[in-house]
């Protein structure tokens, strides 16, 4: 459970950093640019979550237990 909480915390930090880097990406920006920023944030958040899980000792075998 601690690994999941740590992975969530890492993802939150990455998403907040992305929001800090692009503070006004919803106002006065074209739709393709907004989609690009959203895609980057989703991919960065997901990648950081998975990386934190693996760094914390997650194994693919752990998925079989579910």
NORRAGI-V613082 format. One record per residue. N is the residue number from 1. SS is DSSP state (@ for helix, = for strand, . for the rest). PHI is phi in degrees with one decimal (* if undefined). PSI is psi as a letter, one per 20 degrees, with the letter a starting at -180 (* if undefined). Layout:
{{N SS PHI PSI} {N SS PHI PSI}}
//
This chain:
{{1 . * h} {2 @ -65.5 h} {3 @ -63.2 g} {4 @ -65.7 g} {5 @ -64.3 g} {6 @ -66.3 g} {7 @ -64.9 h} {8 @ -64.0 g} {9 @ -63.7 g} {10 @ -63.0 g} {11 @ -62.8 g} {12 @ -62.7 g} {13 @ -61.8 g} {14 @ -64.4 g} {15 @ -67.6 h} {16 @ -67.6 h} {17 @ -64.7 g} {18 @ -64.2 h} {19 @ -66.9 h} {20 @ -69.3 h} {21 @ -70.9 h} {22 . -121.3 m} {23 . -68.6 h} {24 . -120.4 l} {25 . -86.5 j} {26 . -103.3 i} {27 . -111.9 p} {28 . 72.7 k} {29 . -121.5 q} {30 . -66.4 q} {31 @ -60.3 g} {32 @ -61.9 h} {33 @ -67.6 g} {34 @ -63.3 g} {35 @ -63.8 g} {36 @ -63.1 g} {37 @ -63.3 g} {38 @ -63.9 g} {39 @ -63.0 g} {40 @ -64.1 g} {41 @ -65.4 g} {42 @ -64.2 g} {43 @ -65.9 g} {44 @ -66.3 g} {45 @ -64.5 g} {46 @ -65.2 g} {47 @ -65.2 h} {48 @ -68.9 h} {49 @ -63.5 g} {50 @ -65.2 g} {51 @ -62.9 h} {52 @ -67.6 h} {53 @ -62.0 g} {54 @ -66.5 h} {55 @ -66.2 h} {56 . -85.0 j} {57 . 104.9 j} {58 . -66.9 p} {59 . -124.7 q} {60 @ -63.9 h} {61 @ -63.8 h} {62 @ -65.2 h} {63 @ -72.3 h} {64 @ -69.9 h} {65 @ -72.8 i} {66 . -80.4 *}}
//
